[in-house]
Amino acid sequence: MSIPAHSVCTAIRDDIVSGVYERGSRLTEELLARRYGVSRVPVREALRTLEAEGFVVTRRHAGAQVAEPGAQEAVDVLETRLLLEPLCAARAAQRRTEAHLKVLRGLVRLGQERARRGQEEDLRSLGGWFHETLVQASASETLTSLLTLLRHKIAWMYVVESPARPQESWAEHGAIVDAVARGDAERARALTAQHADRARRAHRLRGPGPRPPRRPPGRDPEEAPAW
């Protein structure tokens, strides 16, 4: 059974973000095809997609290699997400379903409980799931696509420190959900903008040195952002 190019693209992107392929390293079709157990055709398609996304560059006589984003590009990526997150919350206030609200409220309860207990790793996972659910509640394919790409790029470019006051952070999450539940798009937008602006202080640019060991397979607890 052939493996579709989008699956190969996801695998290569995940390996770039997690540091398996360091910035500037070559990506040959032959080696990638062997690693993922596919032919060169889906690898070639995946590399074209990743080049369009900014994870890969193709240089004459050198072939494909992992991109090396500059500091200004990293700032632009983070600021773009900080602009889109409030819009996403406003759309969620207008389009959310009761199922979305149930999940969001459940995540807030768990987050507040884990914050009181100081269970930091759980908070990172819950924060990621909270924001993913908020994006889904916006019912916008465009926002979902853009924010998913930005999430991957921010995780690639930044280390995100845990909030200094996690209980306050989860209280802010709760206030956002309350605004979404009431259908108050402007308040949801304003609260999310304030929350995201405070969260930017936890972002620190990654250096060019070695990356941490790759996480085991499974759901990524969204290393960036831990909002």
N, C-alpha and C positions, 0 to 999 in steps of 0.2 A: 504494500500500500504506500503510495507516494505521500510525502509530508508537504503540506502547503507552504508557500513562501512566507505567509504571515506568521506561521509558527516558528519558522527558522529566524525570521526577523525578530520576533519576541525573544527567542533564546539568545541571539547575538547581542541585542540591546541590553538584556539583563546582565550578560557577562561583561559588557562594557561598563554599565553603571556600577556593578559590584567590584570592578577592578581586576577581573580576570585578564582582560586586555587593557594594558596601560595606555595612557595617552601617547600618541605618536607611534604606537606599535603597528606593524604591518598586518594586514588581514588578507591572506591569500585564499582564493576560492578553493584550492585543493585541500589546504589544511582545515578550513571551515567545513567543507563537505565531509571530510573524514571525521571530524569531531562530532558533528551532529547526525551522521549516518544518512546523508542525503546526496543527491547529485549536485553538480555545480549550478544547474539551472535555478533552483529556488534560492541558492546562496547568492547568485548574481542579482536576482530580483530583490532579495532582502537588503543587499548592500546599496542598491539604488534608493530604496526607501529610507534607509538609515542616513544616507548622504543628504536626502531632502530634509530630514529631521535635524541634521546638524551633528550627528554622532560620528559620522565618517566623512573623510575627505578623500578624493582621488587625485593623485598628482601624476603628471606626465612622467613616464619612465620609472615610476615608483609604485604605481598601483594604489589600491585602497589602504588606508590606515586610519586608526582612531584619531578623531579630531582633538585639537588642543585648544579648548576655549579660553579666551582672554578674560581678564577681570571685568571689563566693561560689558562683555556679552553675559557674564554671570549676573551682574547687577541688573541688566535689562530683563533677563529671564525671571528673576525674583520679583522685580517691580511689575512685570506683566501679570504674574500670578496674583500679586496683591491688588491689582486692578480688577481682575476677573472674578476673584472669590466673592466680593460684595455683590456683584451682578448676579452671580450664581445664587446667592442667598435670597436676593430679591425675587428672582424667578421661582425659587422654591416656595416662597411665601404665596405665590400666585397659582402654583401648579401641583403642589405636594398632595399626596394621597394620605389616607389614614394609616396605611401600611408604613409609609415613610415616617410619619410622626411616631408611630409605635416603636420603630427601630431607633430613631433619634433619641427619644426619651429614655429608652432602655440603655442606650450607650451612655447618656449623661448620668443616669443613676449609677451604672457600673464605674464610670470615670470618677465620679465624686467619691464613691466608696474606696476605690483603689488609691485615690489621691490622699485620703485620710490615713490609709495604711502605708503610704509611701512605696507602693509597688510600681516602680518606675517603668520596667519593661512592659507591663500590662498597659500602662498609660500610653505608651508610644503606639501600641497596636490599636487601642481604642480610639486614639486621636485620629489615626489614619482612616479607620473605618467610619468614624463620624463624618469626616470631610468627604469621603467617597459617597456616603449616603446622601449628604447634602447636595452633592453634584447630581446624583441620580434623581433627586427630588425636583431639580430644576427642569427636568424633562426636555433638555436641549442637547441634541446630538453634537452641535457645534461646541458648546461649552464643555461637554464631557470630553470630546476629543482633544480640545486645546489644553484643558486642565490636566488630563492624563499625561500628555506629552510633557507639559511643564513640570509635573511631579517627578517624572523620570529624570529630566534634566537637572532639576534642583538637587535630587538625591545624588546625582553624578558630580555636581559642582560644589556642593556644600556639605559640611558637617553641621548637624543641628543639635544643640545642647538642650537638655530637658528644661522645662520652665522652672524658674526659681520658686514660684508660688503656684504649684499645680492646682491647688484648691480654687484659687482665683481664676485660673485658666478654665477650669471646668464649670465654674459659675458663669463665666462668659458664654461658654457653649450652651448652658441651660437658658440663658437670656435670649440667645439667637433662636433656639428652638421655640421658645414662647412667642417670639415675634412671627416666626414662620407659621406657627399654629393659628395665630390670630389673623393671618393673611396680611400683616402689616409689612409690605414690601420695603418701604423707606426705612423703617426701624431695623429690619433685618439687614438691609444694606449697610446702614450706619454702624450697627454693632459689629458686623463682620469686618468692616474696614478698620475699626478701632482695634479689634482683636488681632487682625493680621498685622497691623502696623506695630503693635507691641511684640508680636512673635518674630518679627524680622531681626530683632536684637539677638536672637538665639542662633542665627545663621552665621557660620564662619566658613570662608572659602577654603576648599581643600588645597593642600600643597601638591607639588608634583611628585612627592615621595611615595613609598609603598603604601598600598591601601590595606585596610583590615582584612582578615580572612573572609572568604566568601561565606554568606549564610547558607545553611543547608537548604535543600529544595523545600518549597512550601510558600505560603503567603508571606509576602514582605510586609513587616509591620510598619511600612512607610517611614523610612528613616528621615525623610524630609517632606513636609514639616511636622514636627511634634506639636501641633497647635491644639 
